[in-house]
C-alpha cells in the first residue's frame, strides 16, 4: 500500500514547555531496546507521520486538526493499533525487541489499546440470502461485536472511546450494504439480481450524515465515499467512469456538508484518491475544487505532496519518453540523447511564433557548440510531409526529428500551445519543463550555470 509521509517541518511540531493547544494532538513514544530509530504513525492512506527517536528511545509529535484516530503504529515490519482521542496527550510504550507483545498506552485509553490489539471482529454475513435476512444478520454481527465492548467494560474504563467505537463498528458493518447488490448477483451467478428498494436507500440516507468526530475514522469516511454516489444514482444521476463518481461525491460533500473541517478533510481525502488513481492530467475539475475550498494548512500540504508525487513533469523526475524519426526514417528516443543536457524545442511549421524562434535557437546552439548540451527540434506537425519540406530546406539547426501531434509525450507534458521548450539533464531527468525561449536574454546565462555544462 502506498503511504504518504507528510513533511515534518510543515506539519509536525516538536512539543516543548508551552500551553497545550486544545486542537493539538500530542503523541509521545518511549521505546525500550530500540532496534530502529523511527516509528510510523499510520492514520490512513493520506495521513501518516514518521517520528524520530533519540538515543534514549524517546520521540514526540504534535499535530493539529486531527479528530479521533485509530492509528496503526508501525515499527519495523509489524503494526499495532491504538486509539488516540482528539486533542489528547498520549504516551505509547513498547519493547523494540519484542514489538509483537503490543503497544501500551498510558492514561484513560489503556484498555482501548489492549482491546484493539486483541479483538477479532465477528464476520459479516455472506450475500447468498435475501436482503431482509441479510440486514438482520448484519445487526446480529454488530450486536455481537458490541457485546465484546461491554464485556471489557470499555464504557466505564474509557467512555469516549466506547462511544466512537460503537459508531466505527456501525459504519464498518454497514459497508456490506453497499456491496450487497453486486454480491447478491455474484452469489447467484447472475441468475438473480437485487433491485434496491426505498427502504434500502432510506437505510443509506440514515447513515450519510455529518459526523466531525468520525472524520478521521476510516470506516466512516469509506462509507460516505461509496454511499453518496449510490444515493445520487437513485436521484437519476449516471456515471460513465469511476472518476465521474468520485467527482460527483466531492461536489455533493462541498455543497451539503456544513462542518468546514469535515468538508475540507473529506475533499482532501477524495482528491488524493483521484490523483493516485487517474493522475493529474485527467483530474482538473477536482484540482479546481481543492484549490478553491481546501485552505487548512495540513490538508493542503498533504494534497500538494501527492500532486507533486504524481506529476510526471516535476523537476527531478525522469522525463516521459518519446519516439520520433529523422529524415532518413531512423527512430530515436530519449536514451539516444543521454550523456548531455538536452534542450528540446517543440514546434510546428504552421506556427509563426515557432518559426520566429528558429534563428535564435541556431544562434544559441552556435554559442554553446563546445558545451555539454544537445539542441533538439521536435516537430509536432500533423503531416510529416510539411515537416520534411522545412527540414530539407536547411533553416533548422541541431538534431531535427518529427514527433507528430498525437504523441504521449505531448500529453505527459500537458502541451497546450507551442513553441514549448524543455530542459533535461544528462540522465534524462527534468531540469525545467517550462524552459525559457531561445530569444530570451536570460536563456544563455541559465544554461551556462548548469553543473558540468
C-alpha positions in Angstrom: 0.0 0.0 0.0 1.3 3.3 -1.0 1.8 5.7 2.0 2.2 9.4 2.1 4.5 10.7 4.8 3.9 14.4 5.3 6.7 16.8 5.9 7.9 17.1 9.4 8.8 20.7 9.0 5.4 21.6 7.6 3.1 19.5 9.8 4.9 18.2 12.9 5.7 20.5 15.8 8.1 19.3 18.5 6.4 19.8 21.9 8.2 21.9 24.4 7.2 23.6 27.6 4.2 25.6 26.5 0.4 25.8 27.0 -1.4 22.9 25.4 -3.5 23.8 22.3 -6.9 22.1 22.6 -6.9 21.5 18.9 -3.4 19.8 19.0 -3.0 16.0 19.4 0.3 15.1 21.1 1.8 11.6 20.7 4.9 10.6 22.7 6.9 7.4 22.3 9.1 5.7 24.9 10.7 2.6 23.3 12.9 0.2 25.2 15.6 -1.8 23.5 15.4 0.2 20.2 16.0 -1.8 17.0 15.1 1.1 14.7 15.3 4.9 15.2 11.9 5.7 13.6 8.3 4.9 14.4 5.5 5.4 11.9 2.0 6.6 12.9 -0.3 5.4 10.1 -3.6 7.2 10.3 -5.0 6.4 6.8 -3.7 6.2 3.2 -3.4 10.0 3.1 -2.2 10.9 6.6 0.8 9.2 8.1 3.7 10.5 10.2 7.3 9.5 10.8 8.6 10.1 14.4 12.3 10.1 15.0 13.5 8.6 18.3 16.5 9.9 20.2 19.2 7.7 21.7 17.0 7.1 24.7 14.2 5.8 22.6 12.0 8.8 23.0 10.3 10.9 20.4 7.1 13.0 20.0 5.0 14.9 17.6 2.1 17.4 17.9 -0.5 17.5 15.1 -3.3 20.0 14.6 -6.8 19.3 13.2 -6.8 15.5 13.9 -10.1 14.1 15.2 -10.3 10.8 17.0 -8.0 8.3 15.2 -7.4 4.6 15.1 -3.7 4.8 14.4 -1.6 1.8 13.3 1.8 2.1 15.0 4.5 0.6 12.7 7.9 -0.5 14.0 10.0 -2.5 11.5 7.6 -4.7 9.6 4.8 -5.0 12.2 1.9 -2.8 13.2 -0.2 -2.5 16.3 -3.4 -0.4 16.6 -4.2 2.2 19.2 -6.9 4.8 19.7 -6.0 8.4 20.3 -8.7 10.9 21.1 -8.9 14.4 19.6 -6.7 16.9 21.4 -5.2 14.2 23.8 -1.7 13.9 25.0 -0.8 10.2 24.7 2.3 8.3 25.7 2.9 5.0 23.9 5.4 2.4 25.1 6.7 -0.8 23.6 9.8 -3.1 23.6 11.7 -2.8 20.3 13.0 -6.3 20.5 9.5 -7.8 21.2 7.1 -5.5 19.4 4.7 -8.4 18.9 3.7 -8.1 22.6 2.0 -4.9 21.6 1.9 -1.2 22.4 0.7 0.0 25.8 -1.0 3.3 26.3 -0.6 5.5 29.3 -3.8 7.0 30.5 -7.5 6.6 30.0 -7.3 4.7 26.7 -5.1 1.9 28.0 -8.0 -0.6 27.9 -8.9 0.6 24.4 -5.4 -0.3 23.2 -5.5 -3.8 24.7 -8.9 -4.3 23.1 -7.9 -3.2 19.7 -4.8 -5.3 19.6 -6.5 -8.5 20.7 -10.0 -8.2 19.3 -11.1 -10.3 16.3 -14.4 -8.9 15.0 -17.3 -11.2 14.1 -17.5 -11.6 10.3 -20.2 -10.0 8.2 -22.7 -12.5 6.6 -22.5 -13.9 3.1 -24.5 -12.4 0.2 -26.5 -15.5 -0.6 -29.7 -14.5 1.2 -32.5 -12.0 0.7 -31.8 -8.5 1.9 -34.2 -8.6 4.8 -32.4 -11.6 6.3 -29.0 -10.1 5.4 -29.8 -6.9 7.3 -30.9 -9.0 10.3 -27.6 -10.9 10.1 -25.6 -7.6 9.9 -27.5 -6.4 13.1 -26.6 -9.7 14.8 -22.9 -9.3 13.8 -22.8 -5.7 15.1 -24.6 -6.7 18.3 -22.1 -9.5 18.9 -19.2 -7.1 18.4 -20.7 -4.7 20.9 -21.0 -7.4 23.4 -17.2 -7.6 23.5 -17.1 -3.8 24.1 -19.4 -4.3 27.0 -17.7 -7.4 28.3 -14.4 -5.5 28.6 -16.2 -2.7 30.5 -14.9 -0.1 28.0 -17.9 2.1 28.5 -16.8 2.6 32.1 -13.0 2.5 31.6 -12.8 4.7 28.5 -16.3 6.1 27.7 -15.1 8.4 24.9 -13.5 5.6 23.1 -16.5 3.3 23.6 -18.8 5.9 22.0 -16.5 6.3 19.0 -16.0 2.5 18.7 -19.8 2.0 18.6 -20.0 4.2 15.6 -16.9 2.8 14.0 -18.3 -0.7 14.1 -21.7 0.5 12.8 -20.1 2.1 9.7 -17.7 -0.9 9.3 -20.6 -3.4 9.1 -22.8 -1.0 7.1 -20.3 -1.1 4.3 -21.6 -4.6 3.5 -24.9 -2.9 2.5 -23.2 -1.1 -0.3 -21.7 -4.3 -1.6 -25.0 -6.3 -1.3 -26.4 -5.7 -4.9 -23.2 -6.9 -6.5 -22.5 -9.6 -4.0 -26.1 -11.0 -4.3 -25.8 -11.2 -8.1 -22.4 -12.9 -7.9 -23.5 -15.4 -5.3 -26.4 -16.4 -7.6 -24.1 -16.5 -10.7 -26.1 -13.7 -12.4 -29.4 -15.7 -12.3 -30.8 -13.3 -9.7 -30.3 -9.6 -9.1 -31.2 -7.3 -6.3 -33.1 -4.2 -7.1 -32.7 -1.6 -4.3 -35.9 -0.6 -2.6 -36.9 2.7 -1.0 -36.1 1.0 2.4 -32.6 0.2 1.1 -32.0 3.8 0.1 -33.5 5.1 3.4 -31.1 2.9 5.3 -28.2 4.5 3.5 -29.6 8.0 4.0 -29.8 7.5 7.7 -26.0 6.8 7.7 -24.9 9.6 5.3 -24.7 12.3 8.0 -22.1 14.7 9.1 -20.0 13.4 12.0 -17.0 15.6 12.5 -15.9 13.4 15.5 -15.6 10.5 13.0 -13.8 12.3 10.2 -10.5 10.5 10.7 -12.2 7.1 11.3 -11.6 5.1 8.1 -14.9 3.1 8.1 -16.9 6.3 8.3 -15.1 8.0 5.5 -15.2 4.9 3.3 -18.9 4.6 3.8 -19.6 8.2 2.9 -17.3 7.9 -0.1 -19.2 5.0 -1.5 -22.7 5.6 -0.3 -23.1 9.1 -1.7 -22.9 8.1 -5.4 -25.4 5.3 -4.7 -27.9 7.9 -3.4 -27.1 10.2 -6.4 -27.9 7.3 -8.7 -31.3 6.9 -7.0 -32.0 10.5 -8.0 -31.2 9.7 -11.6 -27.6 10.6 -12.0 -25.4 8.4 -14.1 -21.6 7.9 -14.1 -19.6 6.8 -17.1 -16.4 6.2 -15.1 -15.0 5.9 -11.6 -13.7 9.4 -11.8 -17.1 10.8 -12.5 -18.4 9.0 -9.4 -15.6 10.4 -7.3 -16.1 13.9 -8.7 -19.9 13.8 -8.0 -19.2 12.7 -4.5 -16.8 15.6 -3.9 -19.3 18.1 -5.3 -22.0 16.6 -3.0 -19.8 17.0 0.1 -18.8 20.5 -0.9 -22.4 21.6 -1.3 -24.1 19.7 1.5 -21.7 19.3 4.4 -21.8 22.3 6.8 -18.8 21.4 9.0 -15.9 23.3 7.5 -13.2 21.0 8.9 -15.1 17.8 7.9 -15.8 19.1 4.4 -12.2 20.0 3.8 -11.0 16.7 5.3 -13.2 14.7 3.0 -12.5 16.7 -0.1 -8.7 16.4 0.6 -9.0 12.6 1.0 -11.1 12.0 -2.1 -9.0 14.4 -4.2 -5.8 12.5 -3.2 -7.5 9.2 -4.1 -8.4 10.7 -7.5 -4.9 11.8 -8.3 -3.4 8.5 -7.3 -5.9 6.6 -9.5 -6.2 8.9 -12.5 -3.2 11.2 -12.4 -3.0 15.0 -12.5 -3.7 15.4 -16.2 -7.3 14.0 -16.1 -8.5 15.4 -12.7 -8.6 19.1 -13.5 -12.1 19.7 -12.0 -11.1 18.0 -8.8 -8.0 20.1 -8.6 -10.1 23.3 -9.1 -12.3 22.3 -6.2 -9.4 21.6 -3.9 -7.6 24.9 -4.8 -10.8 26.8 -4.2 -12.1 25.3 -1.0 -9.3 23.5 0.9 -7.5 26.1 3.0 -6.5 24.1 6.0 -2.6 24.1 6.0 -2.2 20.4 6.8 -4.8 19.2 4.4 -3.4 21.5 1.7 0.2 20.3 2.3 -0.8 16.6 2.1 -2.7 17.2 -1.1 0.1 19.2 -2.7 2.6 16.5 -1.7 0.5 13.9 -3.5 0.2 16.1 -6.5 3.9 16.6 -6.8 4.5 12.8 -6.4 2.1 12.2 -9.3 3.3 15.0 -11.6 5.3 13.2 -14.3 6.9 16.5 -15.3 8.0 17.7 -11.8 11.6 18.9 -11.5 14.0 16.0 -10.9 11.6 13.3 -12.2 12.7 11.1 -15.1 11.2 12.6 -18.2 8.4 10.9 -20.1 9.8 9.2 -23.2 9.1 9.7 -26.9 9.6 8.1 -30.3 10.5 10.3 -33.2 12.1 9.9 -36.6 14.7 11.8 -38.7 14.6 12.5 -42.5 16.1 9.0 -43.2 13.4 7.3 -41.2 15.7 6.4 -38.3 13.8 6.2 -34.9 15.0 8.0 -31.8 14.0 8.1 -28.1 15.4 9.8 -25.1 18.0 7.1 -24.4 19.7 8.2 -27.6 20.5 11.6 -26.1 21.7 10.5 -22.7 25.1 11.9 -21.5 24.4 15.5 -22.3 21.9 18.2 -21.3 19.0 18.2 -23.8 17.2 21.4 -24.8 14.0 20.4 -26.6 12.1 22.7 -28.9 8.5 21.6 -29.6 7.4 23.4 -32.7 5.4 23.1 -36.0 5.8 24.5 -39.5 2.5 26.4 -39.3 3.3 28.1 -36.0 4.7 31.6 -36.7 6.0 32.2 -33.1 7.8 28.9 -33.5 9.4 29.9 -36.8 10.4 33.2 -35.2 12.4 31.3 -32.6 14.4 29.3 -35.1 17.2 31.9 -35.7 17.6 32.4 -32.0 17.8 28.7 -31.5 20.5 28.4 -34.1 22.5 31.3 -32.6 22.2 29.7 -29.1 23.5 26.4 -30.5 26.5 28.0 -32.1 27.4 29.8 -28.9 27.3 26.6 -26.9 28.7 24.3 -29.6 31.6 23.2 -27.3 29.4 22.7 -24.3 27.8 19.5 -22.9 24.4 20.1 -24.4 22.3 18.9 -27.4 19.6 21.0 -29.1 16.7 19.0 -30.4 13.9 20.3 -32.5 10.8 18.0 -32.3 8.1 18.8 -34.9 4.5 18.3 -33.8 3.2 18.8 -37.4 0.2 16.6 -38.2 1.6 15.9 -41.7 5.1 14.5 -41.8 5.5 15.9 -45.3 5.0 19.5 -44.1 7.9 19.0 -41.6 10.1 17.3 -44.2 9.8 20.3 -46.6 11.1 22.7 -44.0 13.7 20.2 -42.6 15.2 19.7 -46.0 15.5 23.5 -46.6 18.4 23.9 -44.2 16.8 26.5 -42.0 16.8 24.2 -39.0 19.8 23.5 -36.8 20.8 20.9 -34.2 19.1 17.5 -34.2 15.8 17.6 -36.1 13.1 15.0 -35.7 9.4 14.6 -36.4 7.3 13.7 -33.4 3.8 14.1 -34.7 0.7 15.6 -33.0 -0.6 12.5 -31.2 2.4 11.6 -29.1 2.0 10.6 -25.4 5.0 12.8 -24.8 2.8 15.9 -25.5 0.1 14.6 -23.2 2.5 13.8 -20.4 3.9 17.4 -20.6 0.3 18.8 -20.9 1.3 20.7 -24.0 -1.5 23.1 -24.9 0.5 25.6 -27.0 3.7 25.9 -28.9 6.5 26.8 -29.0 7.4 24.9 -25.8 10.9 24.4 -24.5 12.0 21.6 -22.1 15.4 21.1 -20.5 16.6 17.7 -19.3 19.9 16.8 -17.6 22.4 14.2 -18.9 20.5 11.4 -17.1 17.2 12.3 -18.7 15.7 13.9 -15.6 13.7 17.1 -15.8 15.5 20.3 -15.1 12.8 22.6 -16.3 9.5 21.6 -18.1 8.8 25.2 -19.0 12.3 26.3 -20.1 13.0 29.9 -21.4 12.8 30.5 -25.1 16.0 30.9 -27.1 15.1 34.5 -27.7 15.1 35.3 -24.0 18.1 37.3 -22.9 18.5 35.1 -19.8 18.5 31.7 -21.6 22.2 31.6 -22.3 23.1 32.6 -18.7 20.8 29.9 -17.3 22.3 27.2 -19.4 25.9 28.3 -18.6 25.2 28.0 -14.9 24.2 24.3 -15.2 26.6 21.9 -13.4 29.2 20.4 -15.8 27.8 22.2 -18.8 
